Amino acid sequence: MLVGLKMGAAALAPVLLAFLLYLFDTKTKFGKLKNMHKQLIVGVVFGALACLATQFGIPYDNYMMNVRSAAPLTAGLVFGGPSGIIAGVIGGLYRWFSVYWGVPMYTRIACSLATVLAGVFAAICRKFMFNGKKTSWFYGVFLAIATEVVHMLLVFLTHMDDIMTAFAVVKKTAVPMIAANAVSLFMSLLFVSLVSKRRMRKEMPVGMTETAQKQDKGTRTITQTFSLHLLVSVFVAFVATIGFTYFLQDNVGNLEATDLLTININDVKSDISGTVNSEIEKKLKNVANNVEKNTTDFGEGAWDSENDLSRTKFLYGNLGNMTEIYYIDTNGDVIACSDEQYVRNFNLHDSEQSKAFLFLLDEPYNRLTFVQDYMPMGYDSTEYRKFAAIQLKNGGILQIAADKSSFQVLIRETMDSAATNRHIGQSGFIFIVNPDDKDKPIISAPEGTVSTDDVLTFTKTVSELENGKMLTYETADGTSYYYMKDVVEGYLVVACIPVSEADFSRDISVYIGAFMQLVVFFILFLVVFFLIKNIIIDNIHKINSSLAKITNGDLSTRVDVHENEEFASLSDDINTTVSRLKEYISEAEKRIDQELAYAKSIQHSALPSVFPPYPDRTEFDIYATMNTAKEVGGDFYDFYLLNNDRLAFLIADVSGKGIPAAMFMMTAKTMLKSYTETGIGVADVFTLANQKLCESNEAGMFVTAWMGILDLKSGVLKFANAGHNPPLIKHKDGSFEYLKSKPGLVLAGMDGIKYRENEMTLVPGDELFLYTDGVTEATDANTVLFGEENLKNTLDTCQNRTAKGRCDTVIDAVNAFVGEAPQFDDITMLSLRYQCSDEKGDEKNVKELTIEAKIENIEAVTEFVDNELELLDCSPRAMMQINVAIDELFGNIANYAYHPGHGPATVRVEVVEEPLSVVITFIDAGQPFDPLAKDDPDITASAEDREIGGLGIFMVKKTMDEVGYEYKDGKNILTIKKKLN
Amino acid sequence: MNITKMKENSALTILLEGRLDTATAPMLESVITGELSDVTDLCFDLQNLEYISSAGLRLLLTAQKIMNKQGQMTVKNANDAIKEIFEITGFSDILTVA
């Protein structure tokens, strides 16, 4: 009990130390040391602990026990291989030299070596099994047991010549030492892992902790499963083999003990009976000789009954220490006897005991003798006698009988000599008890080995024992004996052997067997573990990491694990699957692309896309375009004439993109058109359409829309806005500005909404520009928006004033702005220019403006001409050149024609087809002046010498295709012609 | 037409926007005749100039003559149409067009 407590305390020391050092490592500056230094410090500290364990061994019976291996094991498993080895070497060296200050010599080599090995084992396991990390208590216990078993085996190995002592040491100390070391490792690793888990939990966010715990509980790694199964099956095999060995060795040991005892008893028995038998034979021969010499009583014809008395007397006289003498004739009848009551009164056939002698009568004479064992008498079974007989020369046999008392002295002497110095095995003995003198047994054991009292108690229990059977008996001092008894010549002979000696071979087989198996299983376990880890786990990890890449979308990743056939085929299968998947995906993509292309063409064909849409209508110029981000989009525009004098036009944007948006768009477009065509107001159209769209809007989509209806005669525009971007409006002489009106809610957003109708009047020359947010929210590579300001500026600076020109310019500007960045949203726009129907009246292609010739009016003239040009497909360059020409020519008229006064000038614009050209005529009634008559200026002169005059007309000549002058009816008529394409 | 002037020490950049023609030329003329006295480095930025007529060319020539005496002058960011006018009128030989 006390020893158990001490061992427990010793086992706790490494636990405490590990716990403290671990806390130091995590909480103090110690943790920041270089790993090399840390290992050294931990190694030395645990080495010192191993030394202390050696110095303060715990005495148990005659042996010293300690918990030394736990120190290097703990250091190695918790803190790292190097520290384990350092602690092991320090502990081992100390144990080696400790014999000089009193630590027992006997297990010096084994203990020193085992301590070093403990450190080495820990280091190896940590490196190869646990990936250099701390391990669980489970493996720690396992390793501790293995190390101590090796320790015990080393004790045997170093004392092969003295196996008994070695065995005695191991038998006493093995279990407590193995247990103490295992418990120590169990606690160290458990505590440290608890502390580190708590720390990790503290550092982890709450959610993470839960998932981590789930993983902890839910799954087990392959190595864990393997080691569990391996351990269970190994344990079963271990128990089975050890049980079998025990059983076998126990039986063999019992048999050997029985044999040993039987042989010894038989030895003593044959010693005694041999001596008695030869003595009785000697006597028998003497008597036979005497009988044959006495021819008077036993000669021919002497067999009448008158001589019986004389023969009786003769035989009696020869009796000596025998009990009886018989003379038996060839018929088996007793003819003469030392006891006259049997004379002619007994035949050998009369009793079972005497029948044994009959064979002597049948055998031919050869002086044969036969000695019978002591036997109960035929007439009295409590009386034991020994009979012997011999053939006589004249036929018949002579028989003598003896009882115990006959050879008492002889037997006594024989027994003494048989018992003296008789050893059974090493410390077994024999004792003989005379039933008549039970208090003084003959004991063969050396004095002090066994007491007379023990033998006497033995004797009492022996009486029930059957001859030749073996029993166990425990003496007062606790030693157990196997014993066996027999009765020789009436004496009790008992042979004994200590159980420990008899069972020694069994015990040592079991111990060494168990130890060896533990070591073998330990190695097996390590090898299997290592192989599984290398062949399976590592490869699975490789495959997993490749699969993770594939799962993240990198379908070009290949799994490449070809170290063994199974994994190679798995890798190939995965690669094939992935490449198939890639093919399917690309096929599906192609198909979807194709279908989307169809969808796009259907969607686009639903929108008016032929421009000019109404070639015979001159009151307005309309153009629209849609460019979808995906193949199909949610934007749309629409326009149509109502009753020939009203133009409805709209732009809209469905929430979302792709197929759903496109389908919703078609619904909305159809609905708006059908309501509009009923002739109701634009706000009512929105109100009705909203109601209808809300009814069947499971997808929760909505549309923003801006719609206007323009009365082409009066220029009255009625419009409504359902959450759409405000369009831009440009009045005839101004610049573009946003047409802000209070918008209503989006269509299909909420039922029961009423929309507001707005009204304004357009005059010829006014323009409207409708767009979706795809324009203003187009983004460049730096995610900067194109913006409303940019859109307004683009329109203002746009040279081409046709509806198409506006749209194209905006598209160009957006594309230039966006650059390489991808298009996110549909880009849709609609441009409308309202122009007076009278402007292009009957004089189809000629327009005329008469205006006072003043510098200030150049702009008005330019505007007038530009308005005409914008209806044509005039390039900005041509327009600019024409503008310059107007500036030069009209400027000349203003400056010089009526100098110093003022007068009117007429400008006429005429469009000529084939090739499309414009002819502009300037007419004034001023002084005659032919600008073409003047020579061209020298354009190669230096700046200083350059004349500025004439440069304007020179430029006109150069940029126009034709320039002509005539003076007619008192008027200067200057004509220029410019091809537009 | 808009005229924006940016002056740094003796360097003057004149940003012209819109049309430089007979009507607008006097605005620029007042700048050239009145504000170049201490300028050694004159730059016309024509990025947003839509077109130029002979009245404008006359002013550029005047400015070039002044700057020939007191420093240098450059014309930059002219659009293609304006460059073409410079070419036609031989001004590209006189002006430093960047």
Interface residues (C-beta under 8 A of the other chain):
Chain A: T797 Q799 I855 E856 I858 E859 P876 R877 M880 Q881 N883 V884 D887 E888 G891 A894 I939 T940 S942 A943 E944 R946 I948 L951 G952 F954 M955 K958 T959
Chain B: R19 D21 T22 A23 N48 E50 Y51 I52 S53 S54 A55 L57 R58 L61 Q64 K65 N68 D80 A81 E84 I85 I88 T89 G90 D93 I94
